[in-house]
Structures are given as structure tokens and as C-alpha cells.
Amino acid sequence: MTAAPAEPQHEQSLDQQPLLRLAGIGKSFGPVRALQGIDLEIPAGQVTAVLGDNGAGKTTLIKCISGIWQPDQGAIFWQGRQVHLHTPRAAADLGIATVYQDLALCDNLDIVQNMFLGSEIIRHWQLDEIKMELTAKRTLQDLKVVSVRSIRQPVGSLSGGQRQAVAVAKAIMRDAKLVIMDEPTAALGVTQTQMVLDLITRLASQDIAVIVISHNLNDVMSVADRLAVLYLGGLAAVGPKEQFDSQSVVDLITTGATQRQGAAK
């Protein structure tokens, strides 16, 4: 394994430091180089959209951040300190929550049961149903999820946008500081898509960092503060959304470069 890059010599206050910093991250699968030299900062309270074509390295990147895979090269820094995310539990303990496209929800259980699955509240050797209901309801209210008829409604009866909201609420309830959302608006209608985009914006307003993986440029440009474009495992460009337009993003996704003015390098 290549030696981890040294931390910067100058000191930064906690307010100046990004929540998450990737330094020289590389990952290979046999002869296939999935990621190479990824340097990326994820600030708290901002939405960072990670874009790229199929095979660009998006899935590998989020799996390294979420502890499913370990990078072969580079280092990961969390709130300024180097960390080793050997398991998803290690990532979750720091406050990193990943909401995958399949959401990992149980359709036959209700909202409360899904939100507390694996972390049920026990009181006097019994499930504390009242406390779990109140906590679930408060979390959904904080996220302004008002379209759910009942928190005892089976998840299988929810719309796509509502299911996304439940999956995110489950992460927030466990004190997530960074929420990674994989294709959160895929296969959703217009109304449900807007519901999810509003949810992403509310997360950022609560000082939670959000990483959004998406192929939908319209969705990305409406909610992202920063864009990071991957091309063939490398970082083609990263910067504030204002430094990009739709055509420059398409250029970067398809060729790894753009001639348009203002696009971040």
C-alpha cells in the first residue's frame, strides 16, 4: 500500500476544515484501476454532486467512503483527523450514512419498524413503542416530511419519494453528519422528484453534508453547491456549481476535459 499523503503543515480551525477530505485515493481490482489520485473535500452543510458516466468510479468512490471497500492508496481525513474505514460500521460510527438506490427498506414493516430496525428501544424488557413512535414522528417533522399518512403505514405502500424520506430519516435519527445518496431521484415522477430535492436542501440547511450521485443534470444543478466530475477513475474537475454550465459538465463526463470558460479544474 502506498504511504498516505502527509497532512498539510499549516493548522486549520475546525470551522475551516472540510468535514471529509480524500487525499490521493486510489483503488484497483486486479489489473483494473477503478480510482486514481482522487483529492476531494466535502464541506459540512453543502451538497456535493458526484457525476460521471458508467464506469467512471462513482460507485467505487462512495463504497470507499462508506467503509465497504478500503482504498489501496491515499488517506481519508474526517474532521481533520486521519481515519481508517475498515467496515460500514466504522463509517456509521463517525456519522457517515449511505442511502443506496434500493433503499434497503423492508416493505412488510411500517415506518417506525424500519427506522428502528436493528436499534430498537427497549424498556423494562419490552419494546418502547411510544418512544420509538415519538422519535420517528419528530425526525420526519424536522425534515418537513408531511405527506405520510401515518408513521405506522407499511413502507410497501409509500411512494418513491416517501420511501427516500424514510431512508434518510433513519440515517438522520442516528446522528449522521454526512449523507450519501445514490441516484435518489431515479425512476421518480416530477412531484416525487421535487420532494426528494427539497429533502436534500433541508439536510444541508441543518449543517449536514450531502453527497449526491446522479445522472440527472437538471436535478443536480438545482440543489448542488459543488460539483465533482469523475472520468475513467480520475477527478476531471471539482469546484463550486457556479463555475460550470450544463455543456461543460457533459464535456467533462464524456471526454474528461472542456474548452468552455469558467469550468473548474
N, C-alpha and C positions, 0 to 999 in steps of 0.2 A: 504493500500500500504506500502511495506517495505521501511524504510528510505533509502535514496540514500547514496551510499558509499561516504565517505569523499574524497576530493581531496588530492593528495599527498602533504605532508608538504613542501618538497623541491621545490624551484622555478625552472621553466624551461624557457628558452628563447623561443620566438615564433618559431625560427628555429628548436629547439629540440622537440617541441611538435608535436604530430600527428595532422593531420587535424581533424580527428574524433576519439573519444575514447568512447567505450562502457564499462561500469563498472557494472558488476553483473546483466546484463539484463535478466529478466525473463518474460514470457508471458504464460498465461493459458487461455483456452477456456472451461469453466466449469471444469470438472474433468481432462481434457486433458492438460498435461504440454507440451506446444509446444517449449518453450525455458527455459533454466535454467542456471543461473550463467555465462552468456556469457561475457567474458572480451576480447576485441578485439580493436586493434589500426589500423587505416587506415592512412598511411603517404601520404602526398602530393607527386605528381609526381611518384607514384608507382602503379602497377597493383596488386591488391589483389584478388585472386581467392577463392571463397567460394564454397566448394564441399560438397557433401553428397547425400545419397540415397533419394528416395522419402519418405517424412515424417520426414526427419532429422531436419527440421526447417529453411531451406534456405528462403522460401517464407515469413515466419513469420518474419524472421530477416530483410529482405530488406523492408518489409512493416512497420516495426517499425522505421527504419532509414528514410524512405520516408514520414513519418507522417500519413500513412493510419491507423495504429493501434498504440496505446500507450502501452508501457510495463507496467506490473504490479509491477515490481521490478527493482531496479538499476537506473542508471543515464546515460545520454548521454552528452558528452562534445564536443563542436565544437570550435576548435582553443583555447583550454584551458578553455573555459567557459561553465558552465552547461546550457543546453538549454532544452526546452520542446516543442517537435514537435507534437502539437495537431492536425495539419492538413497538407495535402500535400503543401498548400500554404506557411505555416511556414517553411517547409523544403526547398521549392524552393527559398524563400526569402533569406535563408542563402547561397544558391548556391548548393543545392543537387538536381540533376536531375536523374530521373529513366526512363530508356528506356525498357519497358516491351516487352515480346516476340511478342505480337500482334502489337507493334509499335505505335498504336493509331494515324495512319495517315488516311487522307481522300483520297481515290483513285480517286475521281472525281475532286479534286483540284490539281493545279500544285504545283511545288516545293516551289515557293515563297509564295503562299497562305497557304500552310501547315506550313511553317516555321514561318509565322507571324499570324497564326490563333489565335485569341483572344488577340493579341497585335499589331494590325495593326498601322502603322504610318499615322497620319492624318496631313494634311497641308492645310490651307485655306478651312476647312470643306470638304476636299476630301482626298481619299487615295493617299498617296505619293508613287505611283508605282515605280518611278525611284529610290528613296532612298531605298525602300524595295528590289528592284532587285539588286542594287549595294551591299547592305549589305549581302544579301543571297549569291551572287556570291563570295564576298570576304571571307565569312566564309567557303564556300566549298573549295575555293582555299587554305586557310590556313590549311585545313585538307587534302590537296592534293587529293581531290576528282575530278578526271579529266575525268571520264568515262561517266558523264552525258552529254547528247547531248545538252540540253537546260534547263535553270532554269525555263522555262515555260512549261516544259514537264509534263504531268499528272503523278502523283505519281503511279497511277494504271498501268502505262506502264513500270515502273522501275523493275530491277532485285531485288532479295532479298538483295544482298549486297548494292546496291544503296539505297534501302529503309532504311536500317540500317544507312547508312551515312547521309541521310536526317534527320532522327530522332535524331541522335547525334548532327548534325549541329544545329538543332533547340535548343537543350539544351545548346550548347556552346555559341550560339548567345545571350543567356540570362545570360551569365557570370557564368556558372556552375563551381564550384570548385571540385565537386565530381560527377562523372557519374556512375550510377549503371546500368549494362547491364545484362538483364535476358535472358539466353540462346541465345546469339547473333548469333551463327553460326548454330542453329538448322535448319535442312532441307535445308541447302545451299550446293551447289556444291563446288568442290575444288577451282575453281578460285574465286568465291564469298566469300568463307570462308577466303581465304588469304587476300582479300580486307578488310574484317572486322577486321582481326587480325592486319593488318598494321595500320588500323584506331585506334585501341586500343593503339598500341605502340606510335603513334603520339600524342594521348591525353596525355599520361604520359610524353612525351618529352616536352610538353607545361606546365609542373608542375601541371597538373590536376590529381587528384586521380581517380582511376578506380576500381570499384568492379565488377568482372565478375562472374556470376552464370552459371555454365556449367557442363554437364555430360561428355564432351569430354576431356579426359585427355591429348590427343595429343595437342589439341588447347591450353589448359591451360598451359601445360609445355613449350609451345613455346613463350608465351607472359607474363606470371605472374612473378612478383618479389617475391611475398609472397603467401603462401597457408594457408587457414583456413578450417579445415575439421570438419563438424558437424556430430554428431551421436546421434540419439534419443533426440534431443533438447539441447544437451550439446556440448561444444567445445572439440573435441577429440585431436586436435593438431593444432598448428599455428606456423609459422616461415618462414624464407627465403626458396625459392624454392630449393636451393642447399642442404637443409637438408632432402629432400625427394627424393624417386625414385617412379616409377610408381607402383611397387608392394607394397611399404609401404603405398601409398595413397589408393590403393584398400583394403588393410588390414584395414585401419582406417575407410574407408567408410562402409565396411561390418561388422566389429566387434567392432569398436571403439578403437582398440589397434593394435600395431605392434611390432614384435620382432626384426625387422630389425634395424641395427645400423644407427645412424645419424638422424632418424626421430624426428622432433621437438615435444615437449610435450606441 
